[in-house]
Amino acid sequence: MSENKQNISMVGVDESKRQFVKKSTTLLGAAALMSLVPPGVRSGAWAAGSDAPEKTELKVGFIPLTDCASVVMAALQGFDKKYGIKIIPTKEASWAAVRDKLTNGELDAAHVLYGLIYGVHLGIGGPKKDMSVLMTLNNNGQGITLSNQLKDKGVTDGASLRALISREHREYTFAQTFPTGTHAMWLYYWLAAHGINPFMEAKTVVVPPPQMVANMRVGNMDGFCVGEPWNARAIFDKIGFSAATSQDIWKDHPEKVLGTTAEWVQKYPNTARALTAAVLEASRFIDTPANRHQVATAIADKSYVNAPAEVIEGRFMGHYDNGIGKKWEDPNMMKFYNDGAVNFPYLSDGMWFLTQHKRWGLLKDEPDYLGVAKKINQIEIYKQAAALTKTPVPKDMMRSSKLIDGVVWDGKDPKAYAAGFKIKA
């Protein structure tokens, strides 16, 4: 159970009103549904004169990864219709393509790397543009895969990788998916936690998630950090093994977000609320254990992840096999809802990525950590969507976690935290 749950309180309309709204929707339609929400729930941020979505057909981008599931299922299960919108999931080739299509308006929103949104907002990892995070889509479920060639030299984990790099001097190449993204940060953090400088003792390259396995197969890299199912696929194809999961690095870490531009949120605040509510409903649906097989089968389709359902379903259900003899049931598998603990856009989560951008020299100047997070993370819109979906909301906008190296992150002194690492740029 999440450590955050003790701080979670319920918000939303009471049960009788919820049932009334549910019954009334059939007769009145989604636009009328909004008029039934109690006045106290509607805030001044909502568009004046109407609570109906300003835009009803939305292109929402995604990359073929297991954690695109909530965007896909919001459309497939019809949760979007409940809130008066139609989600059109749009499969993209790379995170750079997602970035470009978000910033030029081709996409309304996207399943996107947390750190990508923060990077673009500050002008790193792409042209500067004000960005927004509507909600967190998932925790956990990424991984670091190393090649069988390293295994043949005795590498099974971070410590043995450190020993090999010290013993055999050559260029070691590791791939991540975007310079400011989550996978880059997990990879760098994990290497550094084992005494390996990711810039001085290794070479890092950017590879789109679906291309990771093919590149490792032909010997282009020693390891990679990516989301599922591509770590499991490397094991399935017998070309690599799992050295670590991202939940080993940070239990219940923030991962993908529902991201868009600040301009889009300002133009379509009701639509932003409706989209967030629909994806929240899908998140709850996915985290119902009885639904996971159905979800794995649905997203396996070539229109979405395009991978064998059995490759997706294993780790999706928490069944882990590292490919070198260890099997376990992971209680910290990929989570999409967890009674609302997953989805709240904690300010400290966004700030953490800024500390790592600073640590690794991606940010030259010290940012206004808290100020940037308050601007990007759309907490008011999230709370409105949580009220509509009866999703619990935490009392605190910050949370505390201990990472793999024993260092605690709580957002209280981000400048000192960023400067405090022994291994940094």
C-alpha positions in Angstrom: 0.0 0.0 0.0 1.3 3.5 -0.9 2.9 5.5 1.9 1.0 8.5 0.6 -2.4 7.0 1.3 -2.5 8.0 5.0 -2.6 11.7 3.7 -5.4 11.1 1.3 -8.8 12.5 1.8 -11.9 12.2 -0.3 -13.3 15.0 -2.4 -16.3 15.0 -4.7 -20.0 15.0 -4.8 -21.8 12.6 -2.3 -23.1 9.2 -3.4 -26.7 10.2 -3.9 -25.7 13.1 -6.2 -23.3 10.8 -8.0 -26.1 8.3 -8.7 -28.4 11.1 -9.8 -25.8 12.4 -12.2 -25.1 8.9 -13.6 -28.8 8.3 -14.3 -29.4 11.7 -15.7 -26.5 11.4 -18.2 -28.3 8.9 -20.3 -31.1 11.4 -20.9 -29.3 14.7 -20.9 -25.9 13.9 -22.5 -22.5 14.9 -21.4 -22.9 18.6 -21.7 -25.9 18.6 -19.4 -23.9 16.4 -17.0 -21.6 19.3 -16.2 -24.5 21.5 -15.2 -25.4 19.0 -12.5 -22.1 19.3 -10.7 -22.5 21.3 -7.5 -21.6 25.0 -7.7 -19.0 24.5 -5.0 -17.0 22.1 -7.2 -17.0 24.5 -10.2 -14.2 27.0 -9.8 -13.4 30.3 -11.4 -10.9 28.6 -13.6 -13.7 27.0 -15.6 -14.8 28.8 -18.7 -17.4 31.5 -18.0 -20.9 30.8 -19.1 -20.6 27.0 -19.8 -19.0 24.0 -18.2 -19.2 22.0 -21.5 -15.9 21.1 -23.2 -14.8 23.9 -25.7 -13.3 21.2 -28.0 -14.8 17.8 -28.2 -12.5 15.8 -30.6 -9.0 15.4 -29.2 -5.8 13.9 -30.7 -3.8 12.4 -27.8 -0.4 11.1 -28.7 1.3 8.1 -27.3 4.5 6.0 -27.7 4.1 2.2 -27.9 4.7 1.4 -24.2 2.7 -0.5 -21.6 2.1 2.7 -19.8 0.1 4.3 -22.7 -2.8 2.0 -21.4 -4.8 4.7 -19.7 -5.0 7.0 -22.8 -5.9 4.0 -25.0 -8.5 2.5 -22.6 -10.1 5.9 -22.0 -11.0 5.8 -25.7 -11.7 2.0 -26.0 -13.9 1.8 -22.9 -15.8 5.0 -23.7 -14.8 7.0 -20.6 -14.2 10.0 -22.9 -17.9 10.0 -24.1 -19.0 10.2 -20.5 -17.4 13.6 -20.3 -18.5 14.9 -23.7 -15.3 14.4 -25.6 -13.8 11.9 -28.1 -10.2 10.8 -27.6 -8.3 9.8 -30.8 -5.2 7.9 -29.6 -2.3 8.8 -32.0 0.7 6.5 -32.2 4.0 8.4 -32.5 7.5 7.2 -33.5 9.6 8.9 -30.9 9.5 11.3 -27.9 11.0 14.0 -30.2 8.0 13.6 -32.5 5.6 13.9 -29.5 7.4 17.0 -28.3 7.2 18.7 -31.8 3.6 17.8 -32.3 2.6 19.0 -28.9 4.4 22.3 -29.3 3.1 23.0 -32.9 -0.5 22.1 -32.0 -0.8 18.9 -34.1 -1.6 17.0 -30.8 -3.9 18.3 -28.2 -2.2 16.3 -25.4 0.0 13.3 -25.0 1.2 10.4 -22.9 4.6 11.9 -22.4 7.8 11.7 -20.3 7.6 13.9 -17.1 11.1 15.3 -17.7 10.3 16.1 -21.3 7.6 18.5 -20.3 9.8 20.2 -17.8 12.7 20.4 -20.2 10.7 22.0 -23.0 9.3 24.5 -20.5 12.8 25.6 -19.6 14.2 25.5 -23.2 16.3 22.3 -22.8 15.6 19.3 -25.0 13.7 21.4 -27.5 12.6 25.0 -28.3 11.3 26.8 -25.2 7.5 26.8 -24.8 5.3 27.0 -21.7 4.0 23.5 -20.9 1.4 21.9 -18.6 1.0 18.6 -16.7 -2.6 17.6 -16.2 -2.0 14.4 -14.2 0.5 11.6 -13.6 -0.3 8.5 -15.6 1.7 5.9 -13.8 4.3 4.9 -11.2 6.9 2.2 -11.6 7.3 -0.3 -14.4 10.4 0.8 -16.3 13.8 -1.0 -16.2 17.4 -1.2 -17.0 18.4 -4.0 -19.4 22.0 -5.1 -20.0 23.3 -7.2 -22.9 24.2 -10.9 -22.8 27.7 -9.9 -23.7 28.0 -8.2 -20.3 26.5 -11.2 -18.6 29.1 -13.4 -20.2 31.8 -11.2 -18.5 30.2 -11.8 -15.1 27.9 -8.7 -14.9 24.6 -9.4 -13.1 23.9 -6.0 -11.4 25.3 -2.5 -10.8 28.2 -3.6 -8.6 29.5 -6.1 -11.1 29.1 -3.6 -13.9 31.2 -1.2 -11.9 33.9 -3.9 -11.5 33.9 -4.7 -15.2 34.2 -1.0 -16.2 37.2 -0.6 -13.8 38.8 -3.8 -15.1 38.2 -3.5 -18.9 38.6 0.0 -20.2 36.6 0.6 -23.4 33.7 2.7 -24.5 30.5 1.4 -22.9 27.3 2.6 -24.6 23.9 2.9 -22.9 20.7 4.1 -24.5 17.9 6.1 -23.1 14.8 7.6 -24.8 15.1 11.4 -24.5 17.8 13.7 -23.0 15.6 15.3 -20.3 13.2 12.3 -19.9 12.6 9.9 -17.2 14.6 7.0 -18.6 17.7 9.1 -18.9 17.3 10.2 -15.3 16.8 6.6 -14.0 19.8 5.4 -16.0 22.1 8.2 -14.8 20.9 7.8 -11.2 21.4 4.0 -11.2 24.9 4.2 -12.7 25.9 7.0 -10.3 24.5 5.1 -7.3 27.0 2.3 -8.2 29.9 4.7 -8.6 29.8 5.0 -12.4 29.8 8.5 -13.9 27.4 8.2 -16.9 29.2 10.9 -18.8 32.9 10.3 -18.1 32.9 6.5 -17.9 30.2 5.7 -20.5 28.6 7.0 -23.6 24.8 7.6 -23.7 22.7 7.6 -26.9 19.0 8.3 -27.6 16.9 5.5 -29.1 13.1 5.4 -29.4 11.5 2.7 -27.1 10.3 0.3 -29.8 13.8 0.3 -31.4 15.8 -0.6 -28.2 15.6 -4.4 -28.6 16.6 -4.3 -32.3 19.6 -2.1 -31.6 20.8 -4.3 -28.7 20.4 -7.4 -31.0 22.9 -6.0 -33.5 25.4 -4.9 -30.8 24.9 -1.2 -30.8 24.7 -0.9 -27.0 25.7 -2.5 -23.7 22.5 -1.6 -22.0 19.4 0.5 -22.1 16.7 2.1 -19.9 13.2 2.0 -21.2 9.6 1.3 -20.3 7.9 -2.0 -20.6 7.3 -4.2 -22.5 10.7 -3.7 -24.1 12.8 -4.9 -21.1 10.6 -8.1 -21.0 10.9 -8.3 -24.8 14.7 -8.4 -24.6 14.5 -11.3 -22.2 11.9 -13.0 -24.4 14.2 -12.7 -27.4 17.2 -13.9 -25.3 19.4 -10.9 -26.0 19.5 -9.3 -22.6 18.6 -9.4 -18.9 17.2 -7.1 -16.3 19.8 -5.5 -14.0 17.3 -3.3 -12.2 13.7 -2.1 -12.3 12.9 1.6 -11.9 11.0 0.8 -8.7 14.3 -0.5 -7.4 15.7 3.0 -7.9 12.6 4.8 -6.5 9.6 3.0 -5.2 6.4 4.6 -6.7 8.3 7.1 -8.7 6.5 9.5 -11.1 6.8 8.3 -14.7 4.6 9.4 -17.7 2.2 12.3 -17.5 -0.7 13.6 -19.4 1.0 16.6 -20.9 0.0 19.6 -23.1 0.9 23.2 -23.6 0.0 26.0 -21.2 -1.6 27.8 -24.2 -3.9 24.8 -24.8 -5.1 24.6 -21.2 -5.8 28.4 -21.2 -7.8 28.0 -24.4 -9.7 24.9 -23.4 -10.0 24.6 -19.6 -13.2 22.7 -19.6 -11.8 20.2 -22.2 -8.7 19.8 -20.0 -10.8 18.9 -17.1 -12.9 16.5 -19.1 -9.8 14.8 -20.6 -8.3 14.5 -17.1 -11.5 13.0 -15.8 -11.8 10.4 -18.6 -8.2 9.3 -18.1 -8.7 9.1 -14.4 -11.6 6.7 -15.0 -9.5 4.6 -17.3 -6.7 4.6 -14.7 -9.0 3.2 -12.0 -10.3 0.6 -14.5 -6.8 -0.6 -15.3 -5.8 -0.9 -11.6 -8.8 -3.2 -11.0 -6.9 -6.6 -11.1 -9.7 -8.4 -12.9 -9.4 -6.0 -15.8 -5.6 -6.3 -16.4 -5.7 -9.3 -18.8 -8.3 -7.5 -20.9 -6.1 -4.4 -21.0 -2.9 -6.3 -21.8 -4.7 -8.0 -24.7 -6.2 -4.7 -26.0 -2.9 -2.7 -26.0 -1.0 -5.5 -27.5 -2.7 -4.8 -30.8 -0.5 -3.4 -33.7 -2.3 -0.1 -33.5 -0.9 0.4 -30.0 2.1 -1.4 -28.5 2.5 -4.0 -31.2 4.0 -6.7 -29.0 2.9 -10.2 -28.0 0.2 -10.1 -25.3 2.2 -12.5 -23.1 5.2 -10.3 -23.2 3.1 -7.3 -22.0 1.0 -9.2 -19.5 3.8 -10.8 -17.4 5.2 -7.7 -15.8 1.9 -5.9 -16.2 0.5 -8.4 -13.7 3.6 -8.1 -11.4 5.2 -11.4 -12.6 8.9 -10.6 -12.9 11.7 -12.7 -14.4 15.1 -11.1 -14.7 16.3 -13.5 -17.4 19.2 -14.9 -15.3 17.5 -17.1 -12.9 15.5 -14.8 -10.5 11.7 -14.8 -10.6 9.5 -12.8 -8.2 6.1 -11.2 -7.7 6.6 -7.5 -7.5 4.2 -5.6 -5.3 5.6 -2.3 -6.8 4.6 -3.2 -10.4 3.3 -0.6 -12.8 0.5 1.3 -11.1 -2.0 3.5 -12.8 -4.4 4.6 -10.0 -3.7 3.1 -6.5 -6.7 4.9 -5.0 -5.6 8.2 -6.6 -2.1 8.2 -5.1 -0.6 7.7 -8.6 -2.3 10.5 -10.4 -2.0 13.6 -8.3 0.6 16.0 -9.9 2.8 16.5 -6.9 4.9 19.6 -7.1 7.9 17.7 -5.6 7.7 15.2 -8.4 8.2 17.8 -11.1 10.9 19.5 -9.0 12.9 16.3 -8.7 13.4 16.2 -12.5 14.7 19.8 -12.4 17.2 18.8 -9.7 18.6 16.0 -11.9 18.7 18.3 -15.0 20.8 20.7 -12.8 22.9 17.8 -11.5 23.8 16.6 -15.0 24.5 20.0 -16.4 21.4 20.2 -18.6 20.4 23.3 -16.7 23.2 25.8 -16.4 21.5 28.2 -14.0 19.6 27.4 -10.8 15.8 27.3 -11.7 13.0 28.5 -9.4 12.2 24.9 -8.6 8.9 25.5 -6.8 7.8 28.3 -9.0 8.3 26.3 -12.2 6.4 23.3 -10.7 3.5 25.5 -9.6 3.3 26.9 -13.1 3.4 23.6 -15.0 1.4 21.2 -12.7 -2.3 22.0 -13.1 -3.4 21.1 -9.6 -6.7 23.1 -9.7 -7.8 21.4 -12.9 -6.8 18.0 -11.5 -8.8 18.6 -8.3 -11.9 19.4 -10.4 -11.5 16.2 -12.4 -10.9 14.3 -9.2 -14.2 15.7 -7.8 -16.1 14.5 -11.0 -14.6 11.0 -10.7 -14.7 10.8 -6.9 -10.9 10.2 -6.8 -9.1 10.8 -3.5 -6.8 13.8 -3.4 -3.8 14.1 -1.0 -3.7 17.0 1.4 -0.1 17.9 0.7 1.3 18.9 -2.7 4.7 17.5 -1.8 5.7 14.0 -0.9 8.8 12.3 0.6 10.7 9.3 -0.8 14.0 7.5 -0.2 15.9 6.5 -3.4 18.3 3.6 -4.1 21.3 5.4 -2.7 19.6 6.2 0.6 19.1 9.9 -0.1 15.7 11.3 0.8 13.9 13.6 -1.6 11.1 15.8 -0.1 11.3 19.0 -2.1 12.2 21.1 0.8 15.7 22.3 -0.3 16.0 21.4 -4.0 19.1 23.6 -4.6 21.1 21.8 -1.8 19.8 18.4 -3.0 20.9 19.0 -6.6 24.4 20.1 -5.4 24.8 17.4 -2.9 25.6 14.4 -5.1 29.1 13.1 -5.2 28.8 12.1 -8.9 27.5 15.0 -11.0 28.4 16.9 -14.2 
